[in-house]
Amino acid sequence: MTLDATLGFELTDLGAERAHAQVEIDERHLQPFGVVHGGVYAALAETLASHATAAAVMPEYMALGSSNLTSFLRPVVAGTIRAEAERLHRGRTTWVWDVRFTDSEGRLCATSRITVAVRPLEGS
């Protein structure tokens, strides 16, 4: 089972310019103080950016997370976290995405800047 499936990530839209995902928060996502663990945001951001890039470059190329800078702005304890990714750069070997996370009330709770490496698939 993948990390995405284990954490219950739902990729709802994978475009080459914008992509969306969400996750319904439960006990798997919480750290010991009862708020969403920062790793959930980082993993969802990289998942979303990597899948959106891959959807645009496959089958000749694969997409691999290369850099992930995630900042936390507001604690979330329950509900749904929504992620919207906007592509900032589409290069030959790297794509860069900004990801904004909002809580169930639409408040900004985290942001990420993700760099995705684009590499040839074996045999392409």
Backbone as XML, in Angstrom:
<?xml version="1.0"?>
<chain id="A" units="angstrom">
  <residue number="1" name="MET">
    <atom name="N" x="0.851" y="-1.178" z="0.000"/>
    <atom name="CA" x="0.000" y="0.000" z="0.000"/>
    <atom name="C" x="0.896" y="1.241" z="0.000"/>
  </residue>
  <residue number="2" name="THR">
    <atom name="N" x="0.537" y="2.234" z="-0.793"/>
    <atom name="CA" x="1.332" y="3.457" z="-0.873"/>
    <atom name="C" x="1.066" y="4.367" z="0.325"/>
  </residue>
  <residue number="3" name="LEU">
    <atom name="N" x="1.953" y="5.341" z="0.530"/>
    <atom name="CA" x="1.745" y="6.338" z="1.585"/>
    <atom name="C" x="0.455" y="7.105" z="1.328"/>
  </residue>
  <residue number="4" name="ASP">
    <atom name="N" x="0.201" y="7.463" z="0.076"/>
    <atom name="CA" x="-1.012" y="8.199" z="-0.283"/>
    <atom name="C" x="-2.264" y="7.445" z="0.159"/>
  </residue>
  <residue number="5" name="ALA">
    <atom name="N" x="-2.295" y="6.149" z="-0.127"/>
    <atom name="CA" x="-3.447" y="5.331" z="0.248"/>
    <atom name="C" x="-3.525" y="5.162" z="1.767"/>
  </residue>
  <residue number="6" name="THR">
    <atom name="N" x="-2.390" y="4.961" z="2.407"/>
    <atom name="CA" x="-2.360" y="4.793" z="3.855"/>
    <atom name="C" x="-2.915" y="6.017" z="4.579"/>
  </residue>
  <residue number="7" name="LEU">
    <atom name="N" x="-2.602" y="7.199" z="4.061"/>
    <atom name="CA" x="-3.055" y="8.435" z="4.699"/>
    <atom name="C" x="-4.404" y="8.927" z="4.178"/>
  </residue>
  <residue number="8" name="GLY">
    <atom name="N" x="-4.954" y="8.245" z="3.169"/>
    <atom name="CA" x="-6.276" y="8.597" z="2.672"/>
    <atom name="C" x="-6.322" y="9.840" z="1.805"/>
  </residue>
  <residue number="9" name="PHE">
    <atom name="N" x="-5.249" y="10.142" z="1.082"/>
    <atom name="CA" x="-5.234" y="11.305" z="0.201"/>
    <atom name="C" x="-6.168" y="11.067" z="-0.983"/>
  </residue>
  <residue number="10" name="GLU">
    <atom name="N" x="-6.926" y="12.081" z="-1.339"/>
    <atom name="CA" x="-7.811" y="12.022" z="-2.498"/>
    <atom name="C" x="-7.374" y="13.096" z="-3.487"/>
  </residue>
  <residue number="11" name="LEU">
    <atom name="N" x="-6.848" y="12.676" z="-4.633"/>
    <atom name="CA" x="-6.456" y="13.605" z="-5.689"/>
    <atom name="C" x="-7.694" y="13.860" z="-6.532"/>
  </residue>
  <residue number="12" name="THR">
    <atom name="N" x="-8.171" y="15.104" z="-6.547"/>
    <atom name="CA" x="-9.444" y="15.401" z="-7.191"/>
    <atom name="C" x="-9.302" y="16.025" z="-8.571"/>
  </residue>
  <residue number="13" name="ASP">
    <atom name="N" x="-8.139" y="16.593" z="-8.889"/>
    <atom name="CA" x="-7.923" y="17.237" z="-10.188"/>
    <atom name="C" x="-6.421" y="17.338" z="-10.425"/>
  </residue>
  <residue number="14" name="LEU">
    <atom name="N" x="-5.962" y="16.824" z="-11.562"/>
    <atom name="CA" x="-4.534" y="16.857" z="-11.886"/>
    <atom name="C" x="-4.326" y="17.543" z="-13.226"/>
  </residue>
  <residue number="15" name="GLY">
    <atom name="N" x="-4.237" y="18.849" z="-13.218"/>
    <atom name="CA" x="-3.965" y="19.595" z="-14.432"/>
    <atom name="C" x="-2.499" y="19.994" z="-14.495"/>
  </residue>
  <residue number="16" name="ALA">
    <atom name="N" x="-2.048" y="20.395" z="-15.685"/>
    <atom name="CA" x="-0.659" y="20.816" z="-15.861"/>
    <atom name="C" x="-0.402" y="22.213" z="-15.286"/>
  </residue>
  <residue number="17" name="GLU">
    <atom name="N" x="-1.454" y="22.969" z="-15.016"/>
    <atom name="CA" x="-1.327" y="24.314" z="-14.446"/>
    <atom name="C" x="-1.765" y="24.369" z="-12.984"/>
  </residue>
  <residue number="18" name="ARG">
    <atom name="N" x="-2.806" y="23.616" z="-12.660"/>
    <atom name="CA" x="-3.373" y="23.577" z="-11.306"/>
    <atom name="C" x="-3.769" y="22.149" z="-10.980"/>
  </residue>
  <residue number="19" name="ALA">
    <atom name="N" x="-3.722" y="21.827" z="-9.693"/>
    <atom name="CA" x="-4.125" y="20.505" z="-9.239"/>
    <atom name="C" x="-4.744" y="20.643" z="-7.849"/>
  </residue>
  <residue number="20" name="HIS">
    <atom name="N" x="-5.626" y="19.725" z="-7.512"/>
    <atom name="CA" x="-6.337" y="19.783" z="-6.227"/>
    <atom name="C" x="-6.360" y="18.409" z="-5.569"/>
  </residue>
  <residue number="21" name="ALA">
    <atom name="N" x="-6.365" y="18.435" z="-4.241"/>
    <atom name="CA" x="-6.465" y="17.212" z="-3.451"/>
    <atom name="C" x="-7.091" y="17.560" z="-2.111"/>
  </residue>
  <residue number="22" name="GLN">
    <atom name="N" x="-7.442" y="16.515" z="-1.370"/>
    <atom name="CA" x="-7.963" y="16.722" z="-0.021"/>
    <atom name="C" x="-7.702" y="15.488" z="0.817"/>
  </residue>
  <residue number="23" name="VAL">
    <atom name="N" x="-7.809" y="15.685" z="2.117"/>
    <atom name="CA" x="-7.701" y="14.569" z="3.057"/>
    <atom name="C" x="-8.632" y="14.849" z="4.233"/>
  </residue>
  <residue number="24" name="GLU">
    <atom name="N" x="-9.429" y="13.842" z="4.577"/>
    <atom name="CA" x="-10.306" y="13.912" z="5.736"/>
    <atom name="C" x="-9.474" y="13.514" z="6.952"/>
  </residue>
  <residue number="25" name="ILE">
    <atom name="N" x="-9.387" y="14.392" z="7.932"/>
    <atom name="CA" x="-8.508" y="14.185" z="9.081"/>
    <atom name="C" x="-9.110" y="13.169" z="10.059"/>
  </residue>
  <residue number="26" name="ASP">
    <atom name="N" x="-8.269" y="12.231" z="10.496"/>
    <atom name="CA" x="-8.628" y="11.309" z="11.571"/>
    <atom name="C" x="-7.380" y="11.089" z="12.431"/>
  </residue>
  <residue number="27" name="GLU">
    <atom name="N" x="-7.441" y="10.135" z="13.343"/>
    <atom name="CA" x="-6.348" y="9.941" z="14.309"/>
    <atom name="C" x="-5.012" y="9.598" z="13.651"/>
  </residue>
  <residue number="28" name="ARG">
    <atom name="N" x="-5.007" y="9.051" z="12.442"/>
    <atom name="CA" x="-3.749" y="8.734" z="11.744"/>
    <atom name="C" x="-2.923" y="9.978" z="11.460"/>
  </residue>
  <residue number="29" name="HIS">
    <atom name="N" x="-3.578" y="11.120" z="11.355"/>
    <atom name="CA" x="-2.932" y="12.350" z="10.896"/>
    <atom name="C" x="-2.455" y="13.250" z="12.030"/>
  </residue>
  <residue number="30" name="LEU">
    <atom name="N" x="-2.739" y="12.879" z="13.275"/>
    <atom name="CA" x="-2.462" y="13.762" z="14.403"/>
    <atom name="C" x="-1.132" y="13.459" z="15.071"/>
  </residue>
  <residue number="31" name="GLN">
    <atom name="N" x="-0.479" y="14.508" z="15.561"/>
    <atom name="CA" x="0.712" y="14.327" z="16.382"/>
    <atom name="C" x="0.267" y="14.284" z="17.851"/>
  </residue>
  <residue number="32" name="PRO">
    <atom name="N" x="1.183" y="14.042" z="18.798"/>
    <atom name="CA" x="0.785" y="13.821" z="20.197"/>
    <atom name="C" x="-0.018" y="14.948" z="20.849"/>
  </residue>
  <residue number="33" name="PHE">
    <atom name="N" x="0.065" y="16.177" z="20.335"/>
    <atom name="CA" x="-0.694" y="17.289" z="20.914"/>
    <atom name="C" x="-2.076" y="17.443" z="20.291"/>
  </residue>
  <residue number="34" name="GLY">
    <atom name="N" x="-2.450" y="16.507" z="19.404"/>
    <atom name="CA" x="-3.795" y="16.487" z="18.860"/>
    <atom name="C" x="-4.023" y="17.356" z="17.632"/>
  </residue>
  <residue number="35" name="VAL">
    <atom name="N" x="-2.952" y="17.882" z="17.043"/>
    <atom name="CA" x="-3.099" y="18.658" z="15.811"/>
    <atom name="C" x="-2.492" y="17.872" z="14.646"/>
  </residue>
  <residue number="36" name="VAL">
    <atom name="N" x="-2.873" y="18.245" z="13.427"/>
    <atom name="CA" x="-2.367" y="17.552" z="12.249"/>
    <atom name="C" x="-0.847" y="17.651" z="12.198"/>
  </residue>
  <residue number="37" name="HIS">
    <atom name="N" x="-0.211" y="16.522" z="12.012"/>
    <atom name="CA" x="1.247" y="16.425" z="11.917"/>
    <atom name="C" x="1.733" y="17.142" z="10.661"/>
  </residue>
  <residue number="38" name="GLY">
    <atom name="N" x="2.811" y="17.885" z="10.766"/>
    <atom name="CA" x="3.354" y="18.602" z="9.621"/>
    <atom name="C" x="3.707" y="17.710" z="8.455"/>
  </residue>
  <residue number="39" name="GLY">
    <atom name="N" x="4.051" y="16.460" z="8.738"/>
    <atom name="CA" x="4.386" y="15.530" z="7.674"/>
    <atom name="C" x="3.211" y="15.234" z="6.757"/>
  </residue>
  <residue number="40" name="VAL">
    <atom name="N" x="1.992" y="15.382" z="7.261"/>
    <atom name="CA" x="0.808" y="15.160" z="6.423"/>
    <atom name="C" x="0.759" y="16.220" z="5.331"/>
  </residue>
  <residue number="41" name="TYR">
    <atom name="N" x="0.985" y="17.487" z="5.709"/>
    <atom name="CA" x="0.999" y="18.562" z="4.712"/>
    <atom name="C" x="2.123" y="18.350" z="3.697"/>
  </residue>
  <residue number="42" name="ALA">
    <atom name="N" x="3.318" y="18.047" z="4.192"/>
    <atom name="CA" x="4.471" y="17.860" z="3.304"/>
    <atom name="C" x="4.233" y="16.700" z="2.345"/>
  </residue>
  <residue number="43" name="ALA">
    <atom name="N" x="3.693" y="15.598" z="2.866"/>
    <atom name="CA" x="3.432" y="14.434" z="2.009"/>
    <atom name="C" x="2.336" y="14.728" z="0.989"/>
  </residue>
  <residue number="44" name="LEU">
    <atom name="N" x="1.278" y="15.411" z="1.400"/>
    <atom name="CA" x="0.201" y="15.727" z="0.466"/>
    <atom name="C" x="0.688" y="16.690" z="-0.618"/>
  </residue>
  <residue number="45" name="ALA">
    <atom name="N" x="1.498" y="17.664" z="-0.244"/>
    <atom name="CA" x="2.026" y="18.614" z="-1.228"/>
    <atom name="C" x="2.890" y="17.906" z="-2.265"/>
  </residue>
  <residue number="46" name="GLU">
    <atom name="N" x="3.794" y="17.060" z="-1.801"/>
    <atom name="CA" x="4.675" y="16.354" z="-2.742"/>
    <atom name="C" x="3.895" y="15.369" z="-3.598"/>
  </residue>
  <residue number="47" name="THR">
    <atom name="N" x="2.928" y="14.697" z="-3.010"/>
    <atom name="CA" x="2.076" y="13.777" z="-3.758"/>
    <atom name="C" x="1.342" y="14.518" z="-4.874"/>
  </residue>
  <residue number="48" name="LEU">
    <atom name="N" x="0.723" y="15.631" z="-4.527"/>
    <atom name="CA" x="-0.068" y="16.383" z="-5.491"/>
    <atom name="C" x="0.805" y="16.921" z="-6.622"/>
  </residue>
  <residue number="49" name="ALA">
    <atom name="N" x="1.920" y="17.557" z="-6.285"/>
    <atom name="CA" x="2.798" y="18.127" z="-7.312"/>
    <atom name="C" x="3.422" y="17.043" z="-8.189"/>
  </residue>
  <residue number="50" name="SER">
    <atom name="N" x="3.842" y="15.945" z="-7.579"/>
    <atom name="CA" x="4.459" y="14.861" z="-8.345"/>
    <atom name="C" x="3.459" y="14.199" z="-9.288"/>
  </residue>
  <residue number="51" name="HIS">
    <atom name="N" x="2.253" y="13.934" z="-8.807"/>
    <atom name="CA" x="1.235" y="13.299" z="-9.647"/>
    <atom name="C" x="0.790" y="14.222" z="-10.785"/>
  </residue>
  <residue number="52" name="ALA">
    <atom name="N" x="0.638" y="15.509" z="-10.486"/>
    <atom name="CA" x="0.232" y="16.448" z="-11.537"/>
    <atom name="C" x="1.317" y="16.556" z="-12.606"/>
  </residue>
  <residue number="53" name="THR">
    <atom name="N" x="2.575" y="16.610" z="-12.180"/>
    <atom name="CA" x="3.677" y="16.656" z="-13.142"/>
    <atom name="C" x="3.720" y="15.374" z="-13.957"/>
  </residue>
  <residue number="54" name="ALA">
    <atom name="N" x="3.621" y="14.232" z="-13.274"/>
    <atom name="CA" x="3.665" y="12.942" z="-13.964"/>
    <atom name="C" x="2.546" y="12.823" z="-14.992"/>
  </residue>
  <residue number="55" name="ALA">
    <atom name="N" x="1.366" y="13.294" z="-14.664"/>
    <atom name="CA" x="0.246" y="13.212" z="-15.597"/>
    <atom name="C" x="0.546" y="13.974" z="-16.891"/>
  </residue>
  <residue number="56" name="ALA">
    <atom name="N" x="1.366" y="15.008" z="-16.794"/>
    <atom name="CA" x="1.696" y="15.815" z="-17.966"/>
    <atom name="C" x="2.886" y="15.276" z="-18.753"/>
  </residue>
  <residue number="57" name="VAL">
    <atom name="N" x="3.803" y="14.552" z="-18.111"/>
    <atom name="CA" x="5.044" y="14.147" z="-18.797"/>
    <atom name="C" x="5.118" y="12.664" z="-19.136"/>
  </residue>
  <residue number="58" name="MET">
    <atom name="N" x="4.263" y="11.843" z="-18.567"/>
    <atom name="CA" x="4.298" y="10.414" z="-18.870"/>
    <atom name="C" x="3.683" y="10.163" z="-20.238"/>
  </residue>
  <residue number="59" name="PRO">
    <atom name="N" x="4.075" y="9.141" z="-20.966"/>
    <atom name="CA" x="4.865" y="7.995" z="-20.533"/>
    <atom name="C" x="6.365" y="8.097" z="-20.819"/>
  </residue>
  <residue number="60" name="GLU">
    <atom name="N" x="6.821" y="9.194" z="-21.398"/>
    <atom name="CA" x="8.248" y="9.297" z="-21.707"/>
    <atom name="C" x="9.108" y="9.606" z="-20.478"/>
  </residue>
  <residue number="61" name="TYR">
    <atom name="N" x="8.519" y="10.306" z="-19.494"/>
    <atom name="CA" x="9.277" y="10.758" z="-18.335"/>
    <atom name="C" x="8.570" y="10.378" z="-17.043"/>
  </residue>
  <residue number="62" name="MET">
    <atom name="N" x="9.343" y="10.352" z="-15.965"/>
    <atom name="CA" x="8.777" y="10.165" z="-14.633"/>
    <atom name="C" x="8.992" y="11.449" z="-13.838"/>
  </residue>
  <residue number="63" name="ALA">
    <atom name="N" x="8.230" y="11.615" z="-12.780"/>
    <atom name="CA" x="8.305" y="12.797" z="-11.923"/>
    <atom name="C" x="8.642" y="12.359" z="-10.506"/>
  </residue>
  <residue number="64" name="LEU">
    <atom name="N" x="9.669" y="12.994" z="-9.932"/>
    <atom name="CA" x="10.153" y="12.633" z="-8.597"/>
    <atom name="C" x="10.331" y="13.893" z="-7.759"/>
  </residue>
  <residue number="65" name="GLY">
    <atom name="N" x="9.788" y="13.896" z="-6.553"/>
    <atom name="CA" x="9.982" y="15.035" z="-5.666"/>
    <atom name="C" x="11.460" y="15.287" z="-5.431"/>
  </residue>
  <residue number="66" name="SER">
    <atom name="N" x="11.863" y="16.543" z="-5.547"/>
    <atom name="CA" x="13.270" y="16.915" z="-5.397"/>
    <atom name="C" x="13.492" y="17.853" z="-4.213"/>
  </residue>
  <residue number="67" name="SER">
    <atom name="N" x="12.501" y="18.705" z="-3.933"/>
    <atom name="CA" x="12.611" y="19.652" z="-2.827"/>
    <atom name="C" x="11.219" y="19.923" z="-2.284"/>
  </residue>
  <residue number="68" name="ASN">
    <atom name="N" x="11.142" y="20.066" z="-0.961"/>
    <atom name="CA" x="9.857" y="20.267" z="-0.311"/>
    <atom name="C" x="10.060" y="21.214" z="0.863"/>
  </residue>
  <residue number="69" name="LEU">
    <atom name="N" x="9.535" y="22.430" z="0.747"/>
    <atom name="CA" x="9.601" y="23.410" z="1.834"/>
    <atom name="C" x="8.172" y="23.706" z="2.265"/>
  </residue>
  <residue number="70" name="THR">
    <atom name="N" x="7.804" y="23.238" z="3.448"/>
    <atom name="CA" x="6.441" y="23.389" z="3.935"/>
    <atom name="C" x="6.448" y="24.242" z="5.201"/>
  </residue>
  <residue number="71" name="SER">
    <atom name="N" x="5.555" y="25.229" z="5.236"/>
    <atom name="CA" x="5.406" y="26.128" z="6.383"/>
    <atom name="C" x="4.000" y="25.975" z="6.947"/>
  </residue>
  <residue number="72" name="PHE">
    <atom name="N" x="3.895" y="25.976" z="8.270"/>
    <atom name="CA" x="2.636" y="25.750" z="8.968"/>
    <atom name="C" x="2.160" y="27.065" z="9.570"/>
  </residue>
  <residue number="73" name="LEU">
    <atom name="N" x="0.908" y="27.430" z="9.284"/>
    <atom name="CA" x="0.389" y="28.741" z="9.667"/>
    <atom name="C" x="-0.710" y="28.687" z="10.711"/>
  </residue>
  <residue number="74" name="ARG">
    <atom name="N" x="-1.490" y="27.601" z="10.725"/>
    <atom name="CA" x="-2.628" y="27.486" z="11.627"/>
    <atom name="C" x="-2.823" y="26.016" z="11.967"/>
  </residue>
  <residue number="75" name="PRO">
    <atom name="N" x="-2.977" y="25.681" z="13.252"/>
    <atom name="CA" x="-3.199" y="24.279" z="13.593"/>
    <atom name="C" x="-4.585" y="23.810" z="13.172"/>
  </residue>
  <residue number="76" name="VAL">
    <atom name="N" x="-4.647" y="22.556" z="12.738"/>
    <atom name="CA" x="-5.916" y="21.926" z="12.378"/>
    <atom name="C" x="-6.044" y="20.674" z="13.234"/>
  </residue>
  <residue number="77" name="VAL">
    <atom name="N" x="-7.241" y="20.439" z="13.788"/>
    <atom name="CA" x="-7.447" y="19.285" z="14.657"/>
    <atom name="C" x="-8.468" y="18.293" z="14.097"/>
  </residue>
  <residue number="78" name="ALA">
    <atom name="N" x="-9.298" y="18.735" z="13.152"/>
    <atom name="CA" x="-10.341" y="17.868" z="12.590"/>
    <atom name="C" x="-10.831" y="18.474" z="11.280"/>
  </residue>
  <residue number="79" name="GLY">
    <atom name="N" x="-11.693" y="17.723" z="10.596"/>
    <atom name="CA" x="-12.290" y="18.225" z="9.369"/>
    <atom name="C" x="-11.537" y="17.766" z="8.134"/>
  </residue>
  <residue number="80" name="THR">
    <atom name="N" x="-11.609" y="18.570" z="7.090"/>
    <atom name="CA" x="-10.978" y="18.256" z="5.817"/>
    <atom name="C" x="-9.945" y="19.317" z="5.494"/>
  </residue>
  <residue number="81" name="ILE">
    <atom name="N" x="-8.780" y="18.872" z="5.072"/>
    <atom name="CA" x="-7.763" y="19.789" z="4.563"/>
    <atom name="C" x="-7.798" y="19.694" z="3.045"/>
  </residue>
  <residue number="82" name="ARG">
    <atom name="N" x="-7.897" y="20.849" z="2.411"/>
    <atom name="CA" x="-7.887" y="20.914" z="0.951"/>
    <atom name="C" x="-6.576" y="21.527" z="0.483"/>
  </residue>
  <residue number="83" name="ALA">
    <atom name="N" x="-6.045" y="20.981" z="-0.601"/>
    <atom name="CA" x="-4.789" y="21.474" z="-1.168"/>
    <atom name="C" x="-5.020" y="21.924" z="-2.595"/>
  </residue>
  <residue number="84" name="GLU">
    <atom name="N" x="-4.504" y="23.110" z="-2.930"/>
    <atom name="CA" x="-4.536" y="23.601" z="-4.298"/>
    <atom name="C" x="-3.111" y="23.908" z="-4.708"/>
  </residue>
  <residue number="85" name="ALA">
    <atom name="N" x="-2.668" y="23.273" z="-5.777"/>
    <atom name="CA" x="-1.316" y="23.473" z="-6.290"/>
    <atom name="C" x="-1.382" y="24.317" z="-7.554"/>
  </residue>
  <residue number="86" name="GLU">
    <atom name="N" x="-0.469" y="25.277" z="-7.645"/>
    <atom name="CA" x="-0.330" y="26.113" z="-8.841"/>
    <atom name="C" x="1.086" y="25.945" z="-9.372"/>
  </residue>
  <residue number="87" name="ARG">
    <atom name="N" x="1.190" y="25.592" z="-10.655"/>
    <atom name="CA" x="2.516" y="25.426" z="-11.242"/>
    <atom name="C" x="3.116" y="26.792" z="-11.519"/>
  </residue>
  <residue number="88" name="LEU">
    <atom name="N" x="4.345" y="26.982" z="-11.036"/>
    <atom name="CA" x="5.062" y="28.237" z="-11.237"/>
    <atom name="C" x="6.066" y="28.155" z="-12.372"/>
  </residue>
  <residue number="89" name="HIS">
    <atom name="N" x="6.624" y="26.963" z="-12.580"/>
    <atom name="CA" x="7.690" y="26.790" z="-13.576"/>
    <atom name="C" x="7.559" y="25.416" z="-14.213"/>
  </residue>
  <residue number="90" name="ARG">
    <atom name="N" x="7.684" y="25.392" z="-15.547"/>
    <atom name="CA" x="7.645" y="24.142" z="-16.287"/>
    <atom name="C" x="8.911" y="24.091" z="-17.130"/>
  </residue>
  <residue number="91" name="GLY">
    <atom name="N" x="9.938" y="23.444" z="-16.589"/>
    <atom name="CA" x="11.192" y="23.323" z="-17.302"/>
    <atom name="C" x="11.364" y="21.945" z="-17.912"/>
  </residue>
  <residue number="92" name="ARG">
    <atom name="N" x="12.458" y="21.781" z="-18.599"/>
    <atom name="CA" x="12.741" y="20.495" z="-19.239"/>
    <atom name="C" x="13.040" y="19.421" z="-18.196"/>
  </residue>
  <residue number="93" name="THR">
    <atom name="N" x="13.728" y="19.799" z="-17.098"/>
    <atom name="CA" x="14.121" y="18.807" z="-16.092"/>
    <atom name="C" x="13.540" y="19.072" z="-14.704"/>
  </residue>
  <residue number="94" name="THR">
    <atom name="N" x="12.904" y="20.218" z="-14.502"/>
    <atom name="CA" x="12.265" y="20.495" z="-13.211"/>
    <atom name="C" x="10.977" y="21.291" z="-13.402"/>
  </residue>
  <residue number="95" name="TRP">
    <atom name="N" x="10.024" y="20.996" z="-12.550"/>
    <atom name="CA" x="8.799" y="21.778" z="-12.428"/>
    <atom name="C" x="8.743" y="22.285" z="-10.990"/>
  </residue>
  <residue number="96" name="VAL">
    <atom name="N" x="8.184" y="23.478" z="-10.782"/>
    <atom name="CA" x="8.048" y="24.045" z="-9.442"/>
    <atom name="C" x="6.577" y="24.396" z="-9.212"/>
  </residue>
  <residue number="97" name="TRP">
    <atom name="N" x="6.088" y="24.010" z="-8.045"/>
    <atom name="CA" x="4.687" y="24.213" z="-7.664"/>
    <atom name="C" x="4.593" y="24.933" z="-6.326"/>
  </residue>
  <residue number="98" name="ASP">
    <atom name="N" x="3.591" y="25.798" z="-6.177"/>
    <atom name="CA" x="3.181" y="26.333" z="-4.885"/>
    <atom name="C" x="1.894" y="25.622" z="-4.499"/>
  </residue>
  <residue number="99" name="VAL">
    <atom name="N" x="1.816" y="25.194" z="-3.244"/>
    <atom name="CA" x="0.631" y="24.498" z="-2.750"/>
    <atom name="C" x="0.102" y="25.270" z="-1.549"/>
  </residue>
  <residue number="100" name="ARG">
    <atom name="N" x="-1.207" y="25.543" z="-1.558"/>
    <atom name="CA" x="-1.880" y="26.224" z="-0.444"/>
    <atom name="C" x="-2.865" y="25.253" z="0.188"/>
  </residue>
  <residue number="101" name="PHE">
    <atom name="N" x="-2.824" y="25.155" z="1.492"/>
    <atom name="CA" x="-3.715" y="24.267" z="2.239"/>
    <atom name="C" x="-4.727" y="25.107" z="3.006"/>
  </residue>
  <residue number="102" name="THR">
    <atom name="N" x="-5.999" y="24.716" z="2.916"/>
    <atom name="CA" x="-7.030" y="25.383" z="3.696"/>
    <atom name="C" x="-7.793" y="24.354" z="4.521"/>
  </residue>
  <residue number="103" name="ASP">
    <atom name="N" x="-8.327" y="24.831" z="5.636"/>
    <atom name="CA" x="-9.101" y="23.955" z="6.512"/>
    <atom name="C" x="-10.562" y="23.935" z="6.078"/>
  </residue>
  <residue number="104" name="SER">
    <atom name="N" x="-11.409" y="23.285" z="6.855"/>
    <atom name="CA" x="-12.831" y="23.146" z="6.511"/>
    <atom name="C" x="-13.557" y="24.480" z="6.442"/>
  </residue>
  <residue number="105" name="GLU">
    <atom name="N" x="-12.998" y="25.506" z="7.080"/>
    <atom name="CA" x="-13.615" y="26.838" z="7.065"/>
    <atom name="C" x="-12.982" y="27.742" z="6.006"/>
  </residue>
  <residue number="106" name="GLY">
    <atom name="N" x="-12.099" y="27.181" z="5.175"/>
    <atom name="CA" x="-11.481" y="27.951" z="4.108"/>
    <atom name="C" x="-10.306" y="28.808" z="4.538"/>
  </residue>
  <residue number="107" name="ARG">
    <atom name="N" x="-9.834" y="28.614" z="5.770"/>
    <atom name="CA" x="-8.710" y="29.413" z="6.270"/>
    <atom name="C" x="-7.381" y="28.788" z="5.849"/>
  </residue>
  <residue number="108" name="LEU">
    <atom name="N" x="-6.449" y="29.631" z="5.449"/>
    <atom name="CA" x="-5.118" y="29.163" z="5.073"/>
    <atom name="C" x="-4.424" y="28.584" z="6.301"/>
  </residue>
  <residue number="109" name="CYS">
    <atom name="N" x="-3.948" y="27.333" z="6.200"/>
    <atom name="CA" x="-3.305" y="26.703" z="7.356"/>
    <atom name="C" x="-1.870" y="26.266" z="7.089"/>
  </residue>
  <residue number="110" name="ALA">
    <atom name="N" x="-1.464" y="26.146" z="5.816"/>
    <atom name="CA" x="-0.082" y="25.792" z="5.498"/>
    <atom name="C" x="0.179" y="26.115" z="4.027"/>
  </residue>
  <residue number="111" name="THR">
    <atom name="N" x="1.462" y="26.236" z="3.697"/>
    <atom name="CA" x="1.880" y="26.423" z="2.306"/>
    <atom name="C" x="3.103" y="25.554" z="2.040"/>
  </residue>
  <residue number="112" name="SER">
    <atom name="N" x="3.289" y="25.181" z="0.784"/>
    <atom name="CA" x="4.476" y="24.410" z="0.392"/>
    <atom name="C" x="4.993" y="24.914" z="-0.943"/>
  </residue>
  <residue number="113" name="ARG">
    <atom name="N" x="6.303" y="24.840" z="-1.116"/>
    <atom name="CA" x="6.946" y="25.035" z="-2.422"/>
    <atom name="C" x="7.605" y="23.707" z="-2.753"/>
  </residue>
  <residue number="114" name="ILE">
    <atom name="N" x="7.181" y="23.100" z="-3.849"/>
    <atom name="CA" x="7.646" y="21.774" z="-4.240"/>
    <atom name="C" x="8.371" y="21.865" z="-5.569"/>
  </residue>
  <residue number="115" name="THR">
    <atom name="N" x="9.561" y="21.285" z="-5.626"/>
    <atom name="CA" x="10.289" y="21.128" z="-6.885"/>
    <atom name="C" x="10.233" y="19.660" z="-7.260"/>
  </residue>
  <residue number="116" name="VAL">
    <atom name="N" x="9.864" y="19.409" z="-8.506"/>
    <atom name="CA" x="9.747" y="18.035" z="-9.016"/>
    <atom name="C" x="10.753" y="17.844" z="-10.133"/>
  </residue>
  <residue number="117" name="ALA">
    <atom name="N" x="11.574" y="16.812" z="-9.985"/>
    <atom name="CA" x="12.534" y="16.447" z="-11.026"/>
    <atom name="C" x="11.829" y="15.628" z="-12.101"/>
  </residue>
  <residue number="118" name="VAL">
    <atom name="N" x="12.108" y="15.933" z="-13.364"/>
    <atom name="CA" x="11.548" y="15.213" z="-14.502"/>
    <atom name="C" x="12.698" y="14.457" z="-15.155"/>
  </residue>
  <residue number="119" name="ARG">
    <atom name="N" x="12.581" y="13.135" z="-15.172"/>
    <atom name="CA" x="13.666" y="12.278" z="-15.676"/>
    <atom name="C" x="13.121" y="11.269" z="-16.675"/>
  </residue>
  <residue number="120" name="PRO">
    <atom name="N" x="13.937" y="10.903" z="-17.677"/>
    <atom name="CA" x="13.478" y="9.900" z="-18.658"/>
    <atom name="C" x="13.211" y="8.551" z="-17.992"/>
  </residue>
  <residue number="121" name="LEU">
    <atom name="N" x="12.169" y="7.885" z="-18.479"/>
    <atom name="CA" x="11.921" y="6.520" z="-18.054"/>
    <atom name="C" x="12.855" y="5.591" z="-18.812"/>
  </residue>
  <residue number="122" name="GLU">
    <atom name="N" x="13.271" y="4.545" z="-18.177"/>
    <atom name="CA" x="14.114" y="3.540" z="-18.845"/>
    <atom name="C" x="13.408" y="3.038" z="-20.095"/>
  </residue>
  <residue number="123" name="GLY">
    <atom name="N" x="14.115" y="2.949" z="-21.201"/>
    <atom name="CA" x="13.552" y="2.407" z="-22.430"/>
    <atom name="C" x="12.764" y="3.397" z="-23.261"/>
  </residue>
  <residue number="124" name="SER">
    <atom name="N" x="12.706" y="4.664" z="-22.815"/>
    <atom name="CA" x="11.959" y="5.670" z="-23.588"/>
    <atom name="C" x="12.840" y="6.330" z="-24.610"/>
  </residue>
</chain>
